[in-house]
Amino acid sequence: MSLHPETSAITAGRPDAAPDTPLNPPIVLSSTYHAGGPVGYGRYGNESWSALEVAISELEGGKTLSFSSGMAAVSAVFSILPIGAPVVASNQGYSGVMGLLNQLHSMGRLEVRFVEITNTDEVIAAMKGAALVWLESPTNPCLDVADLQTLITAAKKLGIGVAVDNTFATPLVQKPLAMGADIVMHSVTKFLAGHSDVVLGSLSTNDEALYKRLEESRRLNGSIPGPFEAWLAVRGIRSFPIRFRAAESNAKDLAVRLSNHSKITKVRYPGFGAVISFEVDGTADDAQKVCESSRLITHATSLGGIESLWERRRRWAGESPSVPEQLIRLSVGCEHVDDLWSDIQLALTVL
Ligand SMILES: Cc1ncc(COP(=O)(O)O)c(C=O)c1O
């Protein structure tokens, strides 16, 4: 029976039902297993990871591998590419991925072609002879949206691998595997786990051979999640659809209110999801002061948690210089929208 995500988030990854067996998957704290079974060793498998992997697979499709962080998952994808392989990627995506790609390019490990992801023709032109297209849509933090379906179809026609970072949109908005992508990646740290208490990542794929190569990469590089973190993420996924929809509803409302505020010069909101980026009428210092003046919204990096956070992205040296200095990224949580708006209005009075 094919279930709606609201249902499968609640039912997936539970142990088989039998009298007195627990409803929830256990936290399996063991590096060592009795010989003769399919797991063998604590770096090769763990029941707590399996529960998380089943739950993400139910949402995204395919078969899932969990990793110690989103960046560990990203690194696993790049690790299986041949030396010097051409990779097409957004010139304005998550700074960690861009930093990693720049490093791999300067080492000669990969040949990275950075493109304007909203320019579909430019991206398709850059695909010629590439091994992989790395897509992030919407992008972090500028919330640019790529024409995913056109790009995936074009890449597949050329026989190029496609990986999509689906952290911001989540499977409630788009399902890249169903669109033909080879891999979908998550920073599980964000919306899926949703409580700002774990750092985790995942990769899902429909391709069994690719799954095996990525699993081998995880096994050999040791980029495995902790069982407790995996368990917390499963617990978070139970309420992910409800949290995401509540936060999205708040974000839609706040995007309109921000657009009508006299101290805001630009609002970036793709019309879905729970992250808004906006520019204040002022300098970098002014934007910084706004972020430091909130009482309810936490001044911190990260996103996708049940609580609202904001920060000026250019406070990080690694952020792309094309991101405006006065841009604030707001991760909208599940608080009451009027309380969030009062806090934003109050913080903006420093301008
Ligand atoms: C879009 C995106 N992808 C990947 C990552 C990396 O994930 P992690 O911090 O879990 O390693 C992040 C982290 O902020 C992100 O925002």
The ligand as a Tripos MOL2 file, in Angstrom:
@<TRIPOS>MOLECULE
LIG
   16    16     1     0     0
SMALL
NO_CHARGES

@<TRIPOS>ATOM
      1 C1         21.8120   22.9120    1.6450 C.3       1 LIG1
      2 C2         22.7870   22.2580    2.5690 C.ar      1 LIG1
      3 N1         23.4300   21.1550    2.1530 N.ar      1 LIG1
      4 C3         24.3360   20.5270    2.9550 C.ar      1 LIG1
      5 C4         24.6370   21.0050    4.2130 C.ar      1 LIG1
      6 C5         25.6540   20.3020    5.0640 C.3       1 LIG1
      7 O1         25.0260   19.5610    6.0500 O.3       1 LIG1
      8 P1         25.6520   19.2390    7.5000 P.3       1 LIG1
      9 O2         25.7890   20.5450    8.2210 O.co2     1 LIG1
     10 O3         24.6580   18.3160    8.0980 O.co2     1 LIG1
     11 O4         26.9720   18.5960    7.2680 O.co2     1 LIG1
     12 C6         23.9760   22.1470    4.6790 C.ar      1 LIG1
     13 C7         24.2840   22.6800    6.0080 C.2       1 LIG1
     14 O5         23.9020   23.7910    6.3470 O.2       1 LIG1
     15 C8         23.0320   22.7870    3.8430 C.ar      1 LIG1
     16 O6         22.3740   23.8870    4.2260 O.3       1 LIG1
@<TRIPOS>BOND
     1     1     2 1
     2     2     3 ar
     3     2    15 ar
     4     3     4 ar
     5     4     5 ar
     6     5     6 1
     7     5    12 ar
     8     6     7 1
     9     7     8 1
    10     8     9 2
    11     8    10 1
    12     8    11 1
    13    12    13 1
    14    12    15 ar
    15    13    14 2
    16    15    16 1
@<TRIPOS>SUBSTRUCTURE
     1 LIG1         1 GROUP 0 **** ****
